[in-house]
Amino acid sequence: MTRVLVTGATGHIGSAVVSHLRGTGCRVRAMSRKPSSVSLPADVDIVQGDLTAPDTLDACVNGIDSVFLVWVAPLAAAAPAIERIVAHVPQIVLLTSPHRTPHPFFQQPNAMRVVHAGVEQLIEASGVRWTFLRPGPFAINCRNWWAPQIRNGDVVRWFYADAATAPVDERDIAAVAVRALLDEGHAGREYVLTGPASLTQHEQVQIIGNAIGRPLRFEELPRGAAREQMLAMRFPPPIADMLLDAYAAAVGRRALVTTAVLDVTGTPARSFHEWAIDHAGDFTTI
């Protein structure tokens, strides 16, 4: 029986990976800094561990065949953590970003790109089998960013209405991760994951309106006002600036669309309309 450790197991992607893995018959272990606060099914083994505290990792990775790694710690912590992981585990599937993709949306200078590149370099140099998952913008971001406004009215006040992305469903990212964790043939591969269609932010808001049966309107904010709103939503300033730059670069350009989800899983990526229907309650229920 394959044994898989999932880090970031309570996040949007990690929790979807846990859910998908439970249907495969493999043994799932979830790592958390505070296991007592984690609510997961009884067949998931929850262990205490912290990527910034290497001494806690041995017990997490002992007896594990593959690790799904979500890196959210500073880059300085990566070398000792990865050294501990690869001492026990022959394979890592890393959730990273498309920072190598030559599309303006992904080429904005930011600290996150530096961290992702540094972690990838450490994994490549370690000699472990690796697969890098490079998802574009998550569909779930639309819920996190817009749901409070939609629950309270029919106007979404946001930035760059004509910026196009191809939002990818978190379940599709998880499905690719599971195949990379459990199947042969994915070592040394890098998968840029997107949804199936290029959609402007204005179009995405319209699709959500169709899903909830209520017409919605997009009101574009000037950059300064948008940044103030993001800071009020507790975006760290560097992340706010990175997103504003990325979406500005995407205005008037088609989003990058790949077939990687279909190529790996054999099932086409879910459309944004499918995602919106499945999450309609998030936009209507407080």
Buried (B, 14 or more C-beta within 10 A) or exposed (E): EBBBBBBBBBBBBBBBBBBBBBEBEBBBBBBBEEBEEBEBEEEBBBBBBBBBBBEBBEEBBBEBBBBBBBBEBEBEBBBBBBEBBBEBBEBBBBBBBBBBBEBBBBBBEBEBBEBBBBBBEBBEEBEBBBBBBBBBBBBBBBBEBBBEBBEEEEEBBBBBBBBBBBBBBBBBBBBBBBBBBBEEEBEEBBBBBBBBBBBBBBBBBBBBBBBBEEEBEBEBBEBEEBBEBBEEEEBEEEBBBBBBBBBBBBBEBEBBBBEBBBEBBEEEBBBBBBBBBBBBEBBBEE
